[in-house]
Amino acid sequence: MHQVLFIGQLYQDTILYMDAYPNEDSKVRARDMEQRRGGNIGNTAEVLAQMRQIQPWCMSALGSQQESIPLLALLTEAGIETKLCLYRTTPLPSSFIIQSAQGTRTIISCNKTKEIDVNEFIAQVEPVLQAERFAWIHFEGRNIDGVFKQIDWLRQQQQQDWKISIELEKPDRPDIDQLLPKGDVLFFSRLFAEARGYSQPEGFLRAMAPKCSPKAVLYCTWGEQGASCLSQHQLFQAPAPKVQAVDSVGAGDTFIAGVIYGWQQQWSLQKILENACLLATHKVVQVGFSGLS
Ligand code: FRU
């Protein structure tokens, strides 16, 4: 069994399915609504939990233990280990998502939770490392100072055969570039690349590479145009099949699951990329994350 640890922010998502994005100050009805567990790491972990031989773990700060029960139950039901989660007195991080029939998804999140600091991280993770061997440890690129120190601590541990990956999705996080040299694998979003002035992934990845570890493998997703990967100056590209999106929440998170799965299968970089794009495409043409194995 490959143990994969995810550190980031879990959310409770409420998704409203609308024919169109509403006008400001209007009163409208949604066609449908759904509540599910969310957060980038939760989405990625739920997809991976469906793959054979992979056991995902999520580590996140949540609301109170009582308030977090339904969310934890959903994670456990999906096969995700939650015992590294921490509880706070602030409200459970929540997102309200407007999914329009035009294919757009507008996410409004509220998160007042204190991030996990390095001491809390060590106190939770150290005892588990005695018993479990993690094959892969993935961080959301948030809580920059905390993640920086957490990775430094992991790099000092005896067991070093895990890969460390970092997702850089939101461009507006100050100091996020400090995380670039820290990962063996880096996942960038199109939003991140565009905010740096790039209109296609290749130029962006080539500009990022010198800031990353020389052996790092860099991925950048580009929505309906697929994704690219750069490894030691070599560029790989994969298209995404043309489809009508019905639920695009978590497409990038699903892509990450596809990449981690492909690495565990020891596929070539090109095959990993193509399969991750296909998996993300399967996700957007269906509601939710089940049935993706
Ligand atoms: C989708 C998502 C949602 C979550 C929000 C947090 O990528 O992870 O599930 O509510 O983004 O930013």
Residues whose N, C-alpha, C, O or C-beta is under 5 A from the ligand:
A	BS01	FRU	Y11 D13 G38 G39 N40 S95 S109 V249 G250
